[in-house]
Amino acid sequence: MENSQFITFQKFNLKEDAVELANFLKESKIEYRIEDVSSGLDGNFGGSELTKDYLIKLQRKILKKPMFFCYSFRLIW
């Protein structure tokens, strides 16, 4: 499926946090994408963990369905 069908659901600074949500989505059989949109700067040029960004993207059609998604309390349909 082409990437234009996926839109940003949540943004993380830590890869571990993005992977945690990705694992939950996988277990829930929800199709997703992880996109690394970190800046190209390394630590020598002002880059840090704060310049790292990871996006979790979900299918546009999933986000338009009437559902409540609560990551903290798992999935509520």
PDB file of N, CA, C, O and CB in Angstrom:
ATOM      1  N   MET A   1       0.854  -1.173   0.000  1.00  0.00           N
ATOM      2  CA  MET A   1       0.000   0.000   0.000  1.00  0.00           C
ATOM      3  C   MET A   1       0.897   1.231   0.000  1.00  0.00           C
ATOM      4  O   MET A   1       1.906   1.262   0.704  1.00  0.00           O
ATOM      5  CB  MET A   1      -0.970   0.001   1.226  1.00  0.00           C
ATOM      6  N   GLU A   2       0.547   2.218  -0.762  1.00  0.00           N
ATOM      7  CA  GLU A   2       1.406   3.392  -0.851  1.00  0.00           C
ATOM      8  C   GLU A   2       1.333   4.226   0.427  1.00  0.00           C
ATOM      9  O   GLU A   2       0.327   4.216   1.137  1.00  0.00           O
ATOM     10  CB  GLU A   2       1.015   4.244  -2.059  1.00  0.00           C
ATOM     11  N   ASN A   3       2.414   4.942   0.703  1.00  0.00           N
ATOM     12  CA  ASN A   3       2.531   5.700   1.948  1.00  0.00           C
ATOM     13  C   ASN A   3       1.540   6.841   2.078  1.00  0.00           C
ATOM     14  O   ASN A   3       1.276   7.279   3.198  1.00  0.00           O
ATOM     15  CB  ASN A   3       3.905   6.241   2.070  1.00  0.00           C
ATOM     16  N   SER A   4       0.972   7.350   0.973  1.00  0.00           N
ATOM     17  CA  SER A   4       0.017   8.456   1.076  1.00  0.00           C
ATOM     18  C   SER A   4      -1.269   8.025   1.776  1.00  0.00           C
ATOM     19  O   SER A   4      -2.064   8.865   2.196  1.00  0.00           O
ATOM     20  CB  SER A   4      -0.308   9.006  -0.314  1.00  0.00           C
ATOM     21  N   GLN A   5      -1.467   6.724   1.900  1.00  0.00           N
ATOM     22  CA  GLN A   5      -2.636   6.218   2.601  1.00  0.00           C
ATOM     23  C   GLN A   5      -2.427   6.196   4.121  1.00  0.00           C
ATOM     24  O   GLN A   5      -3.349   5.887   4.876  1.00  0.00           O
ATOM     25  CB  GLN A   5      -2.972   4.823   2.100  1.00  0.00           C
ATOM     26  N   PHE A   6      -1.221   6.524   4.554  1.00  0.00           N
ATOM     27  CA  PHE A   6      -0.887   6.529   5.972  1.00  0.00           C
ATOM     28  C   PHE A   6      -0.672   7.964   6.433  1.00  0.00           C
ATOM     29  O   PHE A   6      -0.019   8.758   5.755  1.00  0.00           O
ATOM     30  CB  PHE A   6       0.372   5.667   6.249  1.00  0.00           C
ATOM     31  N   ILE A   7      -1.233   8.284   7.600  1.00  0.00           N
ATOM     32  CA  ILE A   7      -1.046   9.624   8.162  1.00  0.00           C
ATOM     33  C   ILE A   7      -0.515   9.497   9.589  1.00  0.00           C
ATOM     34  O   ILE A   7      -0.710   8.477  10.250  1.00  0.00           O
ATOM     35  CB  ILE A   7      -2.383  10.437   8.138  1.00  0.00           C
ATOM     36  N   THR A   8       0.146  10.530  10.042  1.00  0.00           N
ATOM     37  CA  THR A   8       0.789  10.505  11.353  1.00  0.00           C
ATOM     38  C   THR A   8      -0.242  10.364  12.460  1.00  0.00           C
ATOM     39  O   THR A   8      -1.218  11.111  12.526  1.00  0.00           O
ATOM     40  CB  THR A   8       1.620  11.770  11.566  1.00  0.00           C
ATOM     41  N   PHE A   9      -0.006   9.395  13.321  1.00  0.00           N
ATOM     42  CA  PHE A   9      -0.860   9.164  14.479  1.00  0.00           C
ATOM     43  C   PHE A   9      -0.193   9.699  15.743  1.00  0.00           C
ATOM     44  O   PHE A   9      -0.832  10.356  16.564  1.00  0.00           O
ATOM     45  CB  PHE A   9      -1.176   7.664  14.629  1.00  0.00           C
ATOM     46  N   GLN A  10       1.122   9.404  15.891  1.00  0.00           N
ATOM     47  CA  GLN A  10       1.828   9.857  17.085  1.00  0.00           C
ATOM     48  C   GLN A  10       3.310  10.041  16.764  1.00  0.00           C
ATOM     49  O   GLN A  10       3.858   9.361  15.896  1.00  0.00           O
ATOM     50  CB  GLN A  10       1.641   8.852  18.253  1.00  0.00           C
ATOM     51  N   LYS A  11       3.948  10.972  17.476  1.00  0.00           N
ATOM     52  CA  LYS A  11       5.360  11.292  17.277  1.00  0.00           C
ATOM     53  C   LYS A  11       6.122  10.997  18.567  1.00  0.00           C
ATOM     54  O   LYS A  11       5.640  11.287  19.663  1.00  0.00           O
ATOM     55  CB  LYS A  11       5.543  12.784  16.851  1.00  0.00           C
ATOM     56  N   PHE A  12       7.320  10.415  18.427  1.00  0.00           N
ATOM     57  CA  PHE A  12       8.153  10.071  19.581  1.00  0.00           C
ATOM     58  C   PHE A  12       9.564  10.595  19.375  1.00  0.00           C
ATOM     59  O   PHE A  12      10.038  10.696  18.244  1.00  0.00           O
ATOM     60  CB  PHE A  12       8.175   8.544  19.811  1.00  0.00           C
ATOM     61  N   ASN A  13      10.241  10.932  20.487  1.00  0.00           N
ATOM     62  CA  ASN A  13      11.658  11.299  20.441  1.00  0.00           C
ATOM     63  C   ASN A  13      12.546  10.074  20.645  1.00  0.00           C
ATOM     64  O   ASN A  13      13.691  10.054  20.195  1.00  0.00           O
ATOM     65  CB  ASN A  13      11.973  12.363  21.505  1.00  0.00           C
ATOM     66  N   LEU A  14      12.027   9.066  21.314  1.00  0.00           N
ATOM     67  CA  LEU A  14      12.795   7.854  21.584  1.00  0.00           C
ATOM     68  C   LEU A  14      12.294   6.701  20.720  1.00  0.00           C
ATOM     69  O   LEU A  14      11.096   6.424  20.661  1.00  0.00           O
ATOM     70  CB  LEU A  14      12.711   7.482  23.075  1.00  0.00           C
ATOM     71  N   LYS A  15      13.222   6.045  20.063  1.00  0.00           N
ATOM     72  CA  LYS A  15      12.866   4.924  19.200  1.00  0.00           C
ATOM     73  C   LYS A  15      12.175   3.811  19.999  1.00  0.00           C
ATOM     74  O   LYS A  15      11.245   3.171  19.509  1.00  0.00           O
ATOM     75  CB  LYS A  15      14.118   4.376  18.498  1.00  0.00           C
ATOM     76  N   GLU A  16      12.637   3.590  21.223  1.00  0.00           N
ATOM     77  CA  GLU A  16      12.059   2.538  22.060  1.00  0.00           C
ATOM     78  C   GLU A  16      10.564   2.757  22.290  1.00  0.00           C
ATOM     79  O   GLU A  16       9.787   1.802  22.296  1.00  0.00           O
ATOM     80  CB  GLU A  16      12.787   2.474  23.403  1.00  0.00           C
ATOM     81  N   ASP A  17      10.163   4.014  22.477  1.00  0.00           N
ATOM     82  CA  ASP A  17       8.745   4.320  22.685  1.00  0.00           C
ATOM     83  C   ASP A  17       7.938   4.046  21.416  1.00  0.00           C
ATOM     84  O   ASP A  17       6.828   3.518  21.479  1.00  0.00           O
ATOM     85  CB  ASP A  17       8.568   5.787  23.118  1.00  0.00           C
ATOM     86  N   ALA A  18       8.502   4.406  20.275  1.00  0.00           N
ATOM     87  CA  ALA A  18       7.819   4.151  19.002  1.00  0.00           C
ATOM     88  C   ALA A  18       7.676   2.652  18.769  1.00  0.00           C
ATOM     89  O   ALA A  18       6.631   2.188  18.313  1.00  0.00           O
ATOM     90  CB  ALA A  18       8.586   4.804  17.829  1.00  0.00           C
ATOM     91  N   VAL A  19       8.715   1.901  19.079  1.00  0.00           N
ATOM     92  CA  VAL A  19       8.678   0.446  18.893  1.00  0.00           C
ATOM     93  C   VAL A  19       7.663  -0.193  19.839  1.00  0.00           C
ATOM     94  O   VAL A  19       6.990  -1.155  19.469  1.00  0.00           O
ATOM     95  CB  VAL A  19      10.079  -0.166  19.123  1.00  0.00           C
ATOM     96  N   GLU A  20       7.551   0.334  21.048  1.00  0.00           N
ATOM     97  CA  GLU A  20       6.565  -0.193  22.002  1.00  0.00           C
ATOM     98  C   GLU A  20       5.142  -0.058  21.439  1.00  0.00           C
ATOM     99  O   GLU A  20       4.356  -1.004  21.498  1.00  0.00           O
ATOM    100  CB  GLU A  20       6.676   0.549  23.364  1.00  0.00           C
ATOM    101  N   LEU A  21       4.822   1.108  20.899  1.00  0.00           N
ATOM    102  CA  LEU A  21       3.501   1.298  20.303  1.00  0.00           C
ATOM    103  C   LEU A  21       3.354   0.428  19.057  1.00  0.00           C
ATOM    104  O   LEU A  21       2.290  -0.145  18.825  1.00  0.00           O
ATOM    105  CB  LEU A  21       3.270   2.783  19.952  1.00  0.00           C
ATOM    106  N   ALA A  22       4.403   0.325  18.263  1.00  0.00           N
ATOM    107  CA  ALA A  22       4.362  -0.510  17.061  1.00  0.00           C
ATOM    108  C   ALA A  22       4.079  -1.968  17.419  1.00  0.00           C
ATOM    109  O   ALA A  22       3.312  -2.636  16.726  1.00  0.00           O
ATOM    110  CB  ALA A  22       5.688  -0.404  16.288  1.00  0.00           C
ATOM    111  N   ASN A  23       4.686  -2.461  18.484  1.00  0.00           N
ATOM    112  CA  ASN A  23       4.434  -3.836  18.927  1.00  0.00           C
ATOM    113  C   ASN A  23       2.979  -4.026  19.334  1.00  0.00           C
ATOM    114  O   ASN A  23       2.362  -5.044  19.024  1.00  0.00           O
ATOM    115  CB  ASN A  23       5.354  -4.200  20.096  1.00  0.00           C
ATOM    116  N   PHE A  24       2.442  -3.031  20.033  1.00  0.00           N
ATOM    117  CA  PHE A  24       1.029  -3.098  20.423  1.00  0.00           C
ATOM    118  C   PHE A  24       0.122  -3.118  19.195  1.00  0.00           C
ATOM    119  O   PHE A  24      -0.830  -3.896  19.136  1.00  0.00           O
ATOM    120  CB  PHE A  24       0.664  -1.907  21.328  1.00  0.00           C
ATOM    121  N   LEU A  25       0.417  -2.266  18.218  1.00  0.00           N
ATOM    122  CA  LEU A  25      -0.388  -2.228  16.996  1.00  0.00           C
ATOM    123  C   LEU A  25      -0.301  -3.552  16.241  1.00  0.00           C
ATOM    124  O   LEU A  25      -1.296  -4.045  15.710  1.00  0.00           O
ATOM    125  CB  LEU A  25       0.066  -1.075  16.090  1.00  0.00           C
ATOM    126  N   LYS A  26       0.899  -4.117  16.201  1.00  0.00           N
ATOM    127  CA  LYS A  26       1.091  -5.406  15.525  1.00  0.00           C
ATOM    128  C   LYS A  26       0.268  -6.495  16.202  1.00  0.00           C
ATOM    129  O   LYS A  26      -0.405  -7.277  15.530  1.00  0.00           O
ATOM    130  CB  LYS A  26       2.582  -5.797  15.514  1.00  0.00           C
ATOM    131  N   GLU A  27       0.319  -6.548  17.537  1.00  0.00           N
ATOM    132  CA  GLU A  27      -0.467  -7.525  18.296  1.00  0.00           C
ATOM    133  C   GLU A  27      -1.966  -7.337  18.061  1.00  0.00           C
ATOM    134  O   GLU A  27      -2.730  -8.302  18.079  1.00  0.00           O
ATOM    135  CB  GLU A  27      -0.154  -7.412  19.793  1.00  0.00           C
ATOM    136  N   SER A  28      -2.376  -6.092  17.843  1.00  0.00           N
ATOM    137  CA  SER A  28      -3.784  -5.766  17.621  1.00  0.00           C
ATOM    138  C   SER A  28      -4.177  -5.886  16.150  1.00  0.00           C
ATOM    139  O   SER A  28      -5.314  -5.596  15.776  1.00  0.00           O
ATOM    140  CB  SER A  28      -4.075  -4.360  18.118  1.00  0.00           C
ATOM    141  N   LYS A  29      -3.214  -6.321  15.315  1.00  0.00           N
ATOM    142  CA  LYS A  29      -3.445  -6.512  13.879  1.00  0.00           C
ATOM    143  C   LYS A  29      -3.869  -5.218  13.180  1.00  0.00           C
ATOM    144  O   LYS A  29      -4.750  -5.213  12.320  1.00  0.00           O
ATOM    145  CB  LYS A  29      -4.507  -7.581  13.663  1.00  0.00           C
ATOM    146  N   ILE A  30      -3.216  -4.125  13.576  1.00  0.00           N
ATOM    147  CA  ILE A  30      -3.458  -2.827  12.964  1.00  0.00           C
ATOM    148  C   ILE A  30      -2.230  -2.491  12.117  1.00  0.00           C
ATOM    149  O   ILE A  30      -1.110  -2.449  12.625  1.00  0.00           O
ATOM    150  CB  ILE A  30      -3.740  -1.714  14.050  1.00  0.00           C
ATOM    151  N   GLU A  31      -2.449  -2.255  10.840  1.00  0.00           N
ATOM    152  CA  GLU A  31      -1.346  -1.949   9.941  1.00  0.00           C
ATOM    153  C   GLU A  31      -0.800  -0.560  10.254  1.00  0.00           C
ATOM    154  O   GLU A  31      -1.564   0.380  10.475  1.00  0.00           O
ATOM    155  CB  GLU A  31      -1.798  -2.038   8.465  1.00  0.00           C
ATOM    156  N   TYR A  32       0.519  -0.438  10.273  1.00  0.00           N
ATOM    157  CA  TYR A  32       1.173   0.808  10.653  1.00  0.00           C
ATOM    158  C   TYR A  32       2.491   0.943   9.895  1.00  0.00           C
ATOM    159  O   TYR A  32       2.942   0.012   9.227  1.00  0.00           O
ATOM    160  CB  TYR A  32       1.412   0.862  12.185  1.00  0.00           C
ATOM    161  N   ARG A  33       3.085   2.101  10.014  1.00  0.00           N
ATOM    162  CA  ARG A  33       4.425   2.379   9.495  1.00  0.00           C
ATOM    163  C   ARG A  33       5.178   3.160  10.568  1.00  0.00           C
ATOM    164  O   ARG A  33       4.592   3.988  11.266  1.00  0.00           O
ATOM    165  CB  ARG A  33       4.369   3.181   8.133  1.00  0.00           C
ATOM    166  N   ILE A  34       6.477   2.895  10.698  1.00  0.00           N
ATOM    167  CA  ILE A  34       7.341   3.715  11.533  1.00  0.00           C
ATOM    168  C   ILE A  34       8.232   4.492  10.575  1.00  0.00           C
ATOM    169  O   ILE A  34       8.841   3.917   9.672  1.00  0.00           O
ATOM    170  CB  ILE A  34       8.186   2.846  12.560  1.00  0.00           C
ATOM    171  N   GLU A  35       8.303   5.795  10.778  1.00  0.00           N
ATOM    172  CA  GLU A  35       9.123   6.634   9.922  1.00  0.00           C
ATOM    173  C   GLU A  35      10.111   7.409  10.785  1.00  0.00           C
ATOM    174  O   GLU A  35       9.721   8.096  11.729  1.00  0.00           O
ATOM    175  CB  GLU A  35       8.247   7.597   9.081  1.00  0.00           C
ATOM    176  N   ASP A  36      11.386   7.291  10.454  1.00  0.00           N
ATOM    177  CA  ASP A  36      12.436   8.030  11.150  1.00  0.00           C
ATOM    178  C   ASP A  36      12.601   9.362  10.432  1.00  0.00           C
ATOM    179  O   ASP A  36      13.077   9.405   9.297  1.00  0.00           O
ATOM    180  CB  ASP A  36      13.793   7.223  11.189  1.00  0.00           C
ATOM    181  N   VAL A  37      12.212  10.442  11.085  1.00  0.00           N
ATOM    182  CA  VAL A  37      12.318  11.785  10.498  1.00  0.00           C
ATOM    183  C   VAL A  37      13.308  12.632  11.292  1.00  0.00           C
ATOM    184  O   VAL A  37      13.168  13.851  11.382  1.00  0.00           O
ATOM    185  CB  VAL A  37      10.932  12.477  10.457  1.00  0.00           C
ATOM    186  N   SER A  38      14.311  11.968  11.866  1.00  0.00           N
ATOM    187  CA  SER A  38      15.325  12.646  12.666  1.00  0.00           C
ATOM    188  C   SER A  38      16.134  13.598  11.805  1.00  0.00           C
ATOM    189  O   SER A  38      16.302  13.392  10.603  1.00  0.00           O
ATOM    190  CB  SER A  38      16.248  11.631  13.343  1.00  0.00           C
ATOM    191  N   SER A  39      16.634  14.649  12.452  1.00  0.00           N
ATOM    192  CA  SER A  39      17.504  15.569  11.718  1.00  0.00           C
ATOM    193  C   SER A  39      18.818  14.863  11.433  1.00  0.00           C
ATOM    194  O   SER A  39      19.179  13.912  12.127  1.00  0.00           O
ATOM    195  CB  SER A  39      17.742  16.891  12.519  1.00  0.00           C
ATOM    196  N   GLY A  40      19.527  15.317  10.426  1.00  0.00           N
ATOM    197  CA  GLY A  40      20.786  14.705  10.045  1.00  0.00           C
ATOM    198  C   GLY A  40      21.968  15.155  10.885  1.00  0.00           C
ATOM    199  O   GLY A  40      23.098  14.741  10.629  1.00  0.00           O
ATOM    200  N   LEU A  41      21.726  16.000  11.887  1.00  0.00           N
ATOM    201  CA  LEU A  41      22.824  16.500  12.717  1.00  0.00           C
ATOM    202  C   LEU A  41      23.299  15.435  13.682  1.00  0.00           C
ATOM    203  O   LEU A  41      22.494  14.713  14.270  1.00  0.00           O
ATOM    204  CB  LEU A  41      22.395  17.747  13.487  1.00  0.00           C
ATOM    205  N   ASP A  42      24.623  15.337  13.845  1.00  0.00           N
ATOM    206  CA  ASP A  42      25.118  14.459  14.890  1.00  0.00           C
ATOM    207  C   ASP A  42      25.468  15.300  16.116  1.00  0.00           C
ATOM    208  O   ASP A  42      25.348  16.525  16.083  1.00  0.00           O
ATOM    209  CB  ASP A  42      26.349  13.647  14.398  1.00  0.00           C
ATOM    210  N   GLY A  43      25.895  14.658  17.183  1.00  0.00           N
ATOM    211  CA  GLY A  43      26.174  15.343  18.440  1.00  0.00           C
ATOM    212  C   GLY A  43      27.235  16.413  18.341  1.00  0.00           C
ATOM    213  O   GLY A  43      27.230  17.362  19.125  1.00  0.00           O
ATOM    214  N   ASN A  44      28.154  16.279  17.386  1.00  0.00           N
ATOM    215  CA  ASN A  44      29.217  17.277  17.228  1.00  0.00           C
ATOM    216  C   ASN A  44      28.711  18.589  16.650  1.00  0.00           C
ATOM    217  O   ASN A  44      29.375  19.618  16.779  1.00  0.00           O
ATOM    218  CB  ASN A  44      30.310  16.729  16.343  1.00  0.00           C
ATOM    219  N   PHE A  45      27.562  18.568  16.023  1.00  0.00           N
ATOM    220  CA  PHE A  45      27.042  19.761  15.364  1.00  0.00           C
ATOM    221  C   PHE A  45      25.718  20.219  15.963  1.00  0.00           C
ATOM    222  O   PHE A  45      24.906  20.845  15.282  1.00  0.00           O
ATOM    223  CB  PHE A  45      26.871  19.500  13.883  1.00  0.00           C
ATOM    224  N   GLY A  46      25.505  19.909  17.221  1.00  0.00           N
ATOM    225  CA  GLY A  46      24.307  20.376  17.894  1.00  0.00           C
ATOM    226  C   GLY A  46      23.171  19.375  17.924  1.00  0.00           C
ATOM    227  O   GLY A  46      22.104  19.659  18.468  1.00  0.00           O
ATOM    228  N   GLY A  47      23.387  18.217  17.351  1.00  0.00           N
ATOM    229  CA  GLY A  47      22.339  17.190  17.377  1.00  0.00           C
ATOM    230  C   GLY A  47      22.304  16.500  18.726  1.00  0.00           C
ATOM    231  O   GLY A  47      23.319  16.430  19.419  1.00  0.00           O
ATOM    232  N   SER A  48      21.154  15.995  19.098  1.00  0.00           N
ATOM    233  CA  SER A  48      21.004  15.274  20.361  1.00  0.00           C
ATOM    234  C   SER A  48      19.815  14.345  20.228  1.00  0.00           C
ATOM    235  O   SER A  48      19.193  14.255  19.170  1.00  0.00           O
ATOM    236  CB  SER A  48      20.821  16.254  21.569  1.00  0.00           C
ATOM    237  N   GLU A  49      19.508  13.654  21.315  1.00  0.00           N
ATOM    238  CA  GLU A  49      18.313  12.799  21.321  1.00  0.00           C
ATOM    239  C   GLU A  49      17.061  13.610  21.019  1.00  0.00           C
ATOM    240  O   GLU A  49      16.094  13.082  20.469  1.00  0.00           O
ATOM    241  CB  GLU A  49      18.163  12.090  22.676  1.00  0.00           C
ATOM    242  N   LEU A  50      17.074  14.902  21.379  1.00  0.00           N
ATOM    243  CA  LEU A  50      15.906  15.740  21.161  1.00  0.00           C
ATOM    244  C   LEU A  50      15.692  16.056  19.683  1.00  0.00           C
ATOM    245  O   LEU A  50      14.606  16.489  19.296  1.00  0.00           O
ATOM    246  CB  LEU A  50      16.039  17.023  21.946  1.00  0.00           C
ATOM    247  N   THR A  51      16.717  15.844  18.851  1.00  0.00           N
ATOM    248  CA  THR A  51      16.553  16.095  17.418  1.00  0.00           C
ATOM    249  C   THR A  51      16.135  14.826  16.687  1.00  0.00           C
ATOM    250  O   THR A  51      16.009  14.827  15.463  1.00  0.00           O
ATOM    251  CB  THR A  51      17.852  16.645  16.816  1.00  0.00           C
ATOM    252  N   LYS A  52      15.920  13.749  17.426  1.00  0.00           N
ATOM    253  CA  LYS A  52      15.453  12.499  16.831  1.00  0.00           C
ATOM    254  C   LYS A  52      13.936  12.467  16.912  1.00  0.00           C
ATOM    255  O   LYS A  52      13.350  12.770  17.951  1.00  0.00           O
ATOM    256  CB  LYS A  52      16.077  11.258  17.547  1.00  0.00           C
ATOM    257  N   ASP A  53      13.317  12.102  15.817  1.00  0.00           N
ATOM    258  CA  ASP A  53      11.862  12.007  15.771  1.00  0.00           C
ATOM    259  C   ASP A  53      11.458  10.753  15.011  1.00  0.00           C
ATOM    260  O   ASP A  53      11.985  10.458  13.939  1.00  0.00           O
ATOM    261  CB  ASP A  53      11.247  13.264  15.114  1.00  0.00           C
ATOM    262  N   TYR A  54      10.526  10.035  15.581  1.00  0.00           N
ATOM    263  CA  TYR A  54       9.984   8.827  14.968  1.00  0.00           C
ATOM    264  C   TYR A  54       8.476   8.985  14.907  1.00  0.00           C
ATOM    265  O   TYR A  54       7.836   9.307  15.909  1.00  0.00           O
ATOM    266  CB  TYR A  54      10.394   7.536  15.764  1.00  0.00           C
ATOM    267  N   LEU A  55       7.917   8.760  13.743  1.00  0.00           N
ATOM    268  CA  LEU A  55       6.474   8.875  13.556  1.00  0.00           C
ATOM    269  C   LEU A  55       5.858   7.499  13.445  1.00  0.00           C
ATOM    270  O   LEU A  55       6.389   6.616  12.770  1.00  0.00           O
ATOM    271  CB  LEU A  55       6.145   9.711  12.312  1.00  0.00           C
ATOM    272  N   ILE A  56       4.738   7.325  14.110  1.00  0.00           N
ATOM    273  CA  ILE A  56       3.901   6.146  13.895  1.00  0.00           C
ATOM    274  C   ILE A  56       2.779   6.619  13.001  1.00  0.00           C
ATOM    275  O   ILE A  56       2.076   7.579  13.316  1.00  0.00           O
ATOM    276  CB  ILE A  56       3.358   5.516  15.259  1.00  0.00           C
ATOM    277  N   LYS A  57       2.620   5.939  11.887  1.00  0.00           N
ATOM    278  CA  LYS A  57       1.573   6.303  10.935  1.00  0.00           C
ATOM    279  C   LYS A  57       0.585   5.154  10.809  1.00  0.00           C
ATOM    280  O   LYS A  57       0.963   3.983  10.763  1.00  0.00           O
ATOM    281  CB  LYS A  57       2.177   6.661   9.552  1.00  0.00           C
ATOM    282  N   LEU A  58      -0.681   5.518  10.755  1.00  0.00           N
ATOM    283  CA  LEU A  58      -1.755   4.548  10.576  1.00  0.00           C
ATOM    284  C   LEU A  58      -2.487   4.849   9.283  1.00  0.00           C
ATOM    285  O   LEU A  58      -2.400   5.950   8.739  1.00  0.00           O
ATOM    286  CB  LEU A  58      -2.733   4.568  11.776  1.00  0.00           C
ATOM    287  N   GLN A  59      -3.201   3.856   8.809  1.00  0.00           N
ATOM    288  CA  GLN A  59      -3.981   4.050   7.588  1.00  0.00           C
ATOM    289  C   GLN A  59      -5.038   5.111   7.816  1.00  0.00           C
ATOM    290  O   GLN A  59      -5.703   5.141   8.852  1.00  0.00           O
ATOM    291  CB  GLN A  59      -4.634   2.730   7.133  1.00  0.00           C
ATOM    292  N   ARG A  60      -5.177   5.967   6.844  1.00  0.00           N
ATOM    293  CA  ARG A  60      -6.166   7.046   6.909  1.00  0.00           C
ATOM    294  C   ARG A  60      -7.558   6.501   7.224  1.00  0.00           C
ATOM    295  O   ARG A  60      -8.285   7.089   8.024  1.00  0.00           O
ATOM    296  CB  ARG A  60      -6.194   7.825   5.585  1.00  0.00           C
ATOM    297  N   LYS A  61      -7.935   5.381   6.598  1.00  0.00           N
ATOM    298  CA  LYS A  61      -9.282   4.833   6.788  1.00  0.00           C
ATOM    299  C   LYS A  61      -9.510   4.351   8.225  1.00  0.00           C
ATOM    300  O   LYS A  61     -10.634   4.408   8.722  1.00  0.00           O
ATOM    301  CB  LYS A  61      -9.518   3.680   5.813  1.00  0.00           C
ATOM    302  N   ILE A  62      -8.454   3.878   8.893  1.00  0.00           N
ATOM    303  CA  ILE A  62      -8.578   3.438  10.291  1.00  0.00           C
ATOM    304  C   ILE A  62      -8.899   4.625  11.190  1.00  0.00           C
ATOM    305  O   ILE A  62      -9.739   4.532  12.085  1.00  0.00           O
ATOM    306  CB  ILE A  62      -7.277   2.741  10.767  1.00  0.00           C
ATOM    307  N   LEU A  63      -8.222   5.740  10.943  1.00  0.00           N
ATOM    308  CA  LEU A  63      -8.419   6.913  11.794  1.00  0.00           C
ATOM    309  C   LEU A  63      -9.771   7.579  11.573  1.00  0.00           C
ATOM    310  O   LEU A  63     -10.221   8.353  12.417  1.00  0.00           O
ATOM    311  CB  LEU A  63      -7.319   7.915  11.549  1.00  0.00           C
ATOM    312  N   LYS A  64     -10.420   7.291  10.459  1.00  0.00           N
ATOM    313  CA  LYS A  64     -11.732   7.882  10.199  1.00  0.00           C
ATOM    314  C   LYS A  64     -12.879   7.040  10.745  1.00  0.00           C
ATOM    315  O   LYS A  64     -14.018   7.503  10.801  1.00  0.00           O
ATOM    316  CB  LYS A  64     -11.917   8.082   8.717  1.00  0.00           C
ATOM    317  N   LYS A  65     -12.584   5.803  11.149  1.00  0.00           N
ATOM    318  CA  LYS A  65     -13.634   4.936  11.694  1.00  0.00           C
ATOM    319  C   LYS A  65     -14.061   5.446  13.065  1.00  0.00           C
ATOM    320  O   LYS A  65     -13.254   6.006  13.807  1.00  0.00           O
ATOM    321  CB  LYS A  65     -13.144   3.464  11.791  1.00  0.00           C
ATOM    322  N   PRO A  66     -15.331   5.250  13.394  1.00  0.00           N
ATOM    323  CA  PRO A  66     -15.786   5.678  14.739  1.00  0.00           C
ATOM    324  C   PRO A  66     -15.257   4.724  15.799  1.00  0.00           C
ATOM    325  O   PRO A  66     -15.862   3.687  16.072  1.00  0.00           O
ATOM    326  CB  PRO A  66     -17.342   5.742  14.807  1.00  0.00           C
ATOM    327  N   MET A  67     -14.160   5.070  16.376  1.00  0.00           N
ATOM    328  CA  MET A  67     -13.577   4.251  17.434  1.00  0.00           C
ATOM    329  C   MET A  67     -12.864   5.160  18.404  1.00  0.00           C
ATOM    330  O   MET A  67     -12.596   6.324  18.104  1.00  0.00           O
ATOM    331  CB  MET A  67     -12.608   3.185  16.860  1.00  0.00           C
ATOM    332  N   PHE A  68     -12.563   4.635  19.547  1.00  0.00           N
ATOM    333  CA  PHE A  68     -11.779   5.357  20.536  1.00  0.00           C
ATOM    334  C   PHE A  68     -10.482   4.592  20.694  1.00  0.00           C
ATOM    335  O   PHE A  68     -10.484   3.393  20.977  1.00  0.00           O
ATOM    336  CB  PHE A  68     -12.542   5.506  21.907  1.00  0.00           C
ATOM    337  N   PHE A  69      -9.382   5.291  20.512  1.00  0.00           N
ATOM    338  CA  PHE A  69      -8.085   4.652  20.651  1.00  0.00           C
ATOM    339  C   PHE A  69      -7.397   5.249  21.858  1.00  0.00           C
ATOM    340  O   PHE A  69      -7.109   6.445  21.893  1.00  0.00           O
ATOM    341  CB  PHE A  69      -7.222   4.821  19.370  1.00  0.00           C
ATOM    342  N   CYS A  70      -7.142   4.432  22.824  1.00  0.00           N
ATOM    343  CA  CYS A  70      -6.492   4.920  24.031  1.00  0.00           C
ATOM    344  C   CYS A  70      -5.298   4.027  24.313  1.00  0.00           C
ATOM    345  O   CYS A  70      -5.461   2.925  24.836  1.00  0.00           O
ATOM    346  CB  CYS A  70      -7.477   4.946  25.242  1.00  0.00           C
ATOM    347  N   TYR A  71      -4.111   4.480  23.977  1.00  0.00           N
ATOM    348  CA  TYR A  71      -2.905   3.680  24.105  1.00  0.00           C
ATOM    349  C   TYR A  71      -2.639   3.302  25.569  1.00  0.00           C
ATOM    350  O   TYR A  71      -2.207   2.183  25.846  1.00  0.00           O
ATOM    351  CB  TYR A  71      -1.711   4.439  23.528  1.00  0.00           C
ATOM    352  N   SER A  72      -2.886   4.207  26.486  1.00  0.00           N
ATOM    353  CA  SER A  72      -2.589   3.932  27.889  1.00  0.00           C
ATOM    354  C   SER A  72      -3.432   2.788  28.452  1.00  0.00           C
ATOM    355  O   SER A  72      -2.968   2.019  29.295  1.00  0.00           O
ATOM    356  CB  SER A  72      -2.811   5.181  28.716  1.00  0.00           C
ATOM    357  N   PHE A  73      -4.657   2.685  27.983  1.00  0.00           N
ATOM    358  CA  PHE A  73      -5.571   1.677  28.503  1.00  0.00           C
ATOM    359  C   PHE A  73      -5.868   0.603  27.473  1.00  0.00           C
ATOM    360  O   PHE A  73      -6.853  -0.126  27.593  1.00  0.00           O
ATOM    361  CB  PHE A  73      -6.859   2.323  28.958  1.00  0.00           C
ATOM    362  N   ARG A  74      -5.024   0.507  26.469  1.00  0.00           N
ATOM    363  CA  ARG A  74      -5.127  -0.446  25.367  1.00  0.00           C
ATOM    364  C   ARG A  74      -6.267  -0.047  24.437  1.00  0.00           C
ATOM    365  O   ARG A  74      -6.743   1.087  24.477  1.00  0.00           O
ATOM    366  CB  ARG A  74      -5.342  -1.878  25.901  1.00  0.00           C
ATOM    367  N   LEU A  75      -6.694  -0.971  23.612  1.00  0.00           N
ATOM    368  CA  LEU A  75      -7.615  -0.643  22.544  1.00  0.00           C
ATOM    369  C   LEU A  75      -9.074  -0.791  22.994  1.00  0.00           C
ATOM    370  O   LEU A  75      -9.474  -1.827  23.524  1.00  0.00           O
ATOM    371  CB  LEU A  75      -7.344  -1.527  21.336  1.00  0.00           C
ATOM    372  N   ILE A  76      -9.842   0.254  22.774  1.00  0.00           N
ATOM    373  CA  ILE A  76     -11.267   0.226  23.116  1.00  0.00           C
ATOM    374  C   ILE A  76     -12.040   0.497  21.848  1.00  0.00           C
ATOM    375  O   ILE A  76     -11.929   1.587  21.288  1.00  0.00           O
ATOM    376  CB  ILE A  76     -11.625   1.271  24.232  1.00  0.00           C
ATOM    377  N   TRP A  77     -12.813  -0.447  21.380  1.00  0.00           N
ATOM    378  CA  TRP A  77     -13.593  -0.277  20.134  1.00  0.00           C
ATOM    379  C   TRP A  77     -15.012   0.112  20.463  1.00  0.00           C
ATOM    380  O   TRP A  77     -15.825   0.302  19.559  1.00  0.00           O
ATOM    381  CB  TRP A  77     -13.584  -1.572  19.284  1.00  0.00           C
TER     382      TRP A  77
END
